Amino acid sequence: MSTPQYGIDAMHFALPRLTLPIGELAEARGIETDKLRFGLGLESMAICDIDEDVVTLGADAAWNLIQQTGIRPEEIGRIYLGTESSVDAAKPSATYILGLLEQRFEAKFGPRALSHCDALDITFACVGAVDALENSMDWIRASSGRKALVIASDVAKYAPGSGGEYTQGAGAVAMWLTESPRILTLDGDFSVAIESVGDFFKPRRSFPKSQLLQEAAAILGQTLSDADASTLTAQASKGFWATPEDHIEQFLEHPIFDGPYSNDCYVARLSEALDRYQKQSDHLILRDWDAMVFHLPYAFQGRRMWAEIAIHLVDEAGRLNEIEAAVGQTKDEAGGIKALSKLWSKTPHYKAYVKTYIMPGEIASQQIGNMYTASIFMSLLSTLVDSRNLDLNISGRRVGFLSYGSGSKSKVFSGIIQVDFMNGLDGVRPFNHLENRTEIDFATYEQLHQRRLISPLTEAKGARLVKIETEGNLYGYRRYAIA
């Protein structure tokens, strides 16, 4: 009897309807456009219209997948969402997605067609969807016939003028996990490396009410004493000032981050996880991997850091002489192995390596930007679709997944592309979609970023955010519908 295989049977995606050319942002911020285009690989960024968010993107990606494959509601055992952009601190965004899918199913299958289905958000910065994938694979392996819908959906939003602003993006990827998958069978080992650090986080900040009232008075040209401010806030009986706590909490979508430190954490966690992967799986990366897909905060992140990591793998394999020959210097002449890796990264030898193993996974990211949890799976889609467009037969090849989530954790795993992978991607054309988005200018982008617009710029054709309640016990509850 053959060993059961498990993995990704089908995939689809959804992207926002708007895009901002990177040149528009670069000019407005006084940044050299070529630095962003040729240094980081950025061409444009996906921007959400005001009725789009992590829920609408995730629901549209899931529905695109369901339509493509003909999945029936009773087949879906769980809907697990990896995201760091959840719209509620308690109610999972996955439940909103489930509700939107039930609206779609209702005409054919009746109301509450997914009432049997488990739904959950998993959050660990950009690695959350990998956690959702691994968790769901374990669940499928535990009992024959189980199938799961795993969605990675995020909106990457940074403070205006920050070092992360030009990497922004948004989108969702949905995956159908089954036995005997058509696209990719997953190898059993997921290696992990983790450390609690503060390279990137989204804090809840707390402000005394009396201080906020004094600041508001100052804007109006008035002065309030500490005693008067405390008395007035204590007397408030409704609205913003009437919350029972003495402090107001502020939560911002854009993170606090240290870019260079985060990159160092990415390299460190990934190096640790790669070492554990090789020990756990008996797979040697330089020997057994035919392609790599990375979490991509920006399109060229993988290629820019891989030389520093890979050179240690090459050295361990006793092949450092190959890199020294390509560079024209020995390790000692270069000033050590890290210096040698930097020199190697500029050689035709390394560029050829990138072209073969890394570049196909970068193509979509260049036009989308950072998708947080979805970026590694869009990198997989990009690799698969690029091979289809070039009529390359990549079945049987092993793909290595190199994921990272700030905070910080890396997971490394791998899978084999199946003979039937084209059928699992029937109708999936992300590159075509990228060409059909609506371009906006920088002024419009700023209005969207600052939430100054009240009407969508484009017409929704799928899930959309209708309203956020502003009264009574449902204050803040989100209403979604199908366009």
N, C-alpha and C positions, 0 to 999 in steps of 0.2 A: 504494500500500500504506500502510495506516495505521501510525502509530508505536506500537510495543508499549507497553502500560501495565503498571506494576508497583506492588504495594502490599499492603494488608491485606485479605485475603479474608474472614476470620472472626475473631471474638474471643470469649474467655470469661474467667472469673475464679474465684478461690476466696478465701474469707475465713475467719479463725478462728471457732471456735464460740462464743467468749465475748466479752462486751463490758462495759465499765465506763462508766456514765454520768459525764459530766464533772463534774456536781455533787458526786458522791461524792468525787472526787479534790480538787476545789476546797475542800470543807468540811474535809477531813482536813489539807490543807496550808495552810489559812488564806488562801486566795485568793478574791477576789470572783468568784462564778460568772458574773455578767453580763459581767465583763471577758473571760472566756474564751469565752462564748457569743456575745456581740454584738461584741466587739472582734476576736476571732480566728476566729470562726465554728465553734467546737468544741461538739459535742453529746455525743459518746461516742467511746471509743477501742476498737479491736479488740484483743483480748488472746488470745494463744495458750494453749491447754491444754497440759499437760506432754508430750503425745504429738504436738504440732504444731510444725513449724519451717519453715524456708525450703524444705526439700525436699518435705515433705508438701503445703504450699500450692502449690508449683510443679507437683507431679505431679497434684494434683487439678484445678488450672486447665487443665493440658494435656489431661487425660482428659475433662474437661467439653467442651472444644473438639473433641476427637476424636469423642466420641459425637454431638455436635451436627451435625458435618459429614460423618461417615462416612469419615474419613481412614483409608486403609490404610497399614500400616507401610512398605511399599516406596515410598510417596510421600514419606516424610519424609527429606529429604537431610541435614538437620542439626538439632540441638537446641542452640540457643545461649541461655544463661541470663545475664541481667544481674542482679547481686546484690552487695550489700556485707555480706551476712550468711552467707557460705559456711561450712559446718560443718567444713571441712578446709582446711589450708594448701597441700595438694598435690593430693589427689584432688578433681576438680571436683564440685560439688554436682549439676551437670548429669548426671553419670554415675549418681548415685543415682536421679535422676528417670527417666533412661532405663531403669534396671533395674526400677523400679516400673511403667513403661509396658509393658515386656516381660512382666511378670507378668500384666497385664491382657490383653495380646494373645495369650498362650500358648494358651488354650483353643481359639481359632479359627485361629491362624496358626503354632502350634508354638513351641518355645523359641528364644530369641535372635532374635526377629523384627526387631530393630533393630541387628543386628551390623554392618550396612553404614553406619550413620548416624554422622556426625561429632557430637561433643558438646564443649561448651566453656563455661567461666564467663568473663564479662567484668566487670571491676570498675573503676569509677571513681566511688566514692560513688554519688550518686543519678542520675548520668547514664549508668551502665553499660548499662542496657537500651536506651537510645537508641543507644549505640555498637553493641550487638548487632544492633539493627534496621538501622542503616546498613550494617554489615559484611555482613549477610545479604542485603540488597537488592543490593549490589554483586555478590555471588556469584550471585544469581538472574539478574541482567542478563547475566552472562558466558556463559550457556549456556541455550538454550531448554528449557523443561520442568522446571526446578528448582523445588523448593518447600522452605520452611524453617519450622520451629516455633521462634518466639522467645518466651521466657518472661521476665517481670520478676517477681521474687519477693524479698520482704524482710521482716524483723522489725525495727522501730524501737524500740530500748530505751535509755532514758536513766537516769542515776543518780537515786536517790530524792531528791526535794526540789530537783532542778536545774531550771534555766529551760526545759529541753526536755522534762521529764517529762510535762507535760500535752499535748504534741503526739504522744505515742507512738501507734503503730498497727502493722498488719501486713496482708499479703495478697499476692496474685499475680494477674497478668493474662497470659494466653497469646494469642499472635497467629499466625495462619496466613498466611504471605507467599507470594504467587503472581504469575504473570502474569494479566492481566485480572481484577483483584480486584473483589469485590462491594461492599466497604465504602468503601475509600479508595485512590485512586491517589496516590502520592507524587510531588511535584515533585522534580526531580533534584538540587537544590542543598541540601546541608547545610553551613551556615556554622558556624565554630568560633571561639571565643575562649578562651584558656587562660593561666594564670599559676600558678606554684608558690607557694602560700601555706599557712598553717596555721590556717585558719578552723574546721576540723572534721577530726579524725583519730582513729584507734583505735590507739594505740601499743602496742608490746610493751615492758613495763617489766621491768627486771632487778634482782634482789635477791641479795646474797651469802648463801649457805646459812648460814654461821656467824651472820650477823645475824638471819636468820629463826629459828634455833634459840635464840638469846639472847632474842628477843622471846617465843617460845613458853614458855621457862623463866620469864620474868617474869610471864606470865599465870598460871603455876602457883605464883607466890610464891617463885621460886628465882632465883639469880644464877649465870651462867656467865661465866667469863673468856674473853677472846678466844682464848687458847691452847687452853682446854678445848673451846670450841665448834668450833674448826677441827679439832681432833683427832677429835672425835666424828663430825663430818660426813664426814671423810676415811675413817673406818672403816665407814661405813654401806654395807651390801651389798645391800639390796633396798628396794623401795618408793620413796616420794617423795624421800628423801634420797640415793638411790643413783644418781642421774643422773650422767653422766661430767663434766659441766661444774661449775665452782665456783659458778655462779650459777643461780638459778631464774627463768625468765621467766614473767611474768603477762600474760595477754591478757584484757581485759574487753570484753564486748559493747557497753557504753555508751561513747560517745565523749567526747573532750575537745573542747570547742567554745567559741567566742565568738559568741554570738547576734547582737549588733549588727554586729560585724565581718563575720560570715558574710553577713548581709543586705546589707552594703555591697558585698561581693564578688559576690553574686548580681546586684545592680543593675549593677555595673561590667562583669562578663563578659557579661551579657545585652545591655547597651547596645552593646558592641563587636561581638557576634555579629549583632545586628539590623542594624547598619550594614553589615557585610559581606554579610549576606543580601540586602539591597536592591541592593547593587552587583553581586553575583554573579547574581542571579535576574531582575533587571529588574522584580520585583514591588515595588510600594509598599504598605507595610503598611496605611496609613490608607485606601488606595484599594481594595486587592485582598483583604484578609482579612475574612471574614464572621464568624469566631469565633476564640477563642484558648483553648488549653489549656496550663496551666502545670505545672511541678513544684511541688507544694504541700506544703511542710513543715507548714503548717497551712492550713485551708480558705481563709482570706482573704488569704494571702500575695500572690497575684497582684494582686488589686484594690488592696492597700495600697501596693505598690511601682510599679504600672503608671503612675500619674499622674506620678511623677518621671521615668520613662523616656519616656512618650508625649508629654509637653509639648515635648520637644526635637524629636520627629518633627513635631509640629504647627507648631512654630516654623520648621523647615526647609522645610515646605510653604507658608510664608507665610500661615498661618491662625491665628497667635497671638491675633489680635483676637477670635476666637470665644471663646477661654477668658477673655480679659480682660472680654468682655461678660458672660459667665456669672458671673464673680467680682465684677464691678463695680469693678475696679481695674486699672490698667495694671501691666505688669511692674515699672516703676520705682516706682510707688506701693506695690506689695506688698513691695518690698525685694529684687527679683531673681527670676530664673526659678524657682529651687527653692522660694522662699517662695510664689510664685504657684501652683506645683503643689500645695502643701499646702492652700492655700485652695480651689483647684479641686476637690480630692478630696472636699470637704465639700458641694459644690453639687449641686442636683438634676440639672444637666447631666451631671456625671460619674457620678452614681448611675444615670442612664438608660443611659449608655454601658456601665457594669458589667452592668446587667441584660441587655443585649442580647448583649454579646460575651464576658463572663467567667462570670457567675453559673451558667449551666447546668453548667459543669465543676466547680463547687464542691460540688454537692449530696451526692454520695457521700462526699467527703472529710470533710464535717462529721460523719458517723456512723462513720468508720473511723479517722481520724487519718493520720499520716504513713506512707506505704507505701514511702518511699525510691524505689528505681528504678521501682516500679510506679505511683507516684502520678500521673505525667503521662498514663499510659495509662488509668488509672481515670478521670481527668478527661475523656479522650476518650469513654470508655464512658458516663460520666455525661451528657455533652453529647448523645450519640446517643440514649440511652435516654429522656432527658427530652423530646427532640423527638418520639420515638415516642409517649410517653405523652400529649403535648399534641396529637398528630396534626398536627405541623408538617412541611411538605415542605421539607427542607433539602438535598436532592440538588443537586449542582452548586455548592455553596458551598465556598469555600476556608477551611480551618482552619489556623491558625498554631500551631506547637508551640514552646514556650519552655522549654527544659530547662536544668537546672543540676546540677552535681555539685561538692561541696566539694573543695578541694584545688588549684586550682579550674578548672572548665571549663563553658562553656555551648555548647550547640548549638541552632541555630534552623533549622527547616525547615517545610515546608507540604505540604498535600495536598488533593485535591478529593473531596468526599463523592459517592459514586456513586448512581445511580438505584436500584440493587438493594440498598442498604445494610441495609434491614430484614431481608432474608433471611440476611445474614451474621450477624445478631444474634438469630436465631430461638431462643427459649427463654432468652435472656440477660436476667435480671431482678435486677440487683444491689439495687435498692431493696426488692424483696420479701424478699430474703435478709437484709437489714439488720434487718427487723422480726422475724425468726425466731431470732435469736441468744439465748443464755442470758445474762441479766444477772448480774453478780457484784457483791459489795460491796467496800468498800475493804480490809477485813481479808483477804479472799480474794485480792484483787489483790496485796497485799503478800506473801502466802505464795507466790504464783506467781512474783513478781518475784525473790524471794530463793531460789527453788528448794527450798522446804521441803516441798512436796507430793510424794508418791510415786505417787499414783494419779490418773488423769484425772478431771476433774469431770463430763465429758460423754462420750457414746458416739461414737466415731469411725465415720464412714460411708464413708470412702475410705482414702487413704493415712495411715499412722500410724507413728510412731517406736516400735519395740518395745523396744529396749534399746541401751545403749552398753556394749560389751565392757569388762571390768575385769581381765582376766587374759591373761597370755602375750603372744605376738607381735601379737595383735589388740587389745591394750589401746587403748581409745578409738574403735575401729571402730563405726560405727553400723549397726544392723539395722532395716530397714523392712519393712512388710508392708501388704497391702490388707485392710481390715476387712471 
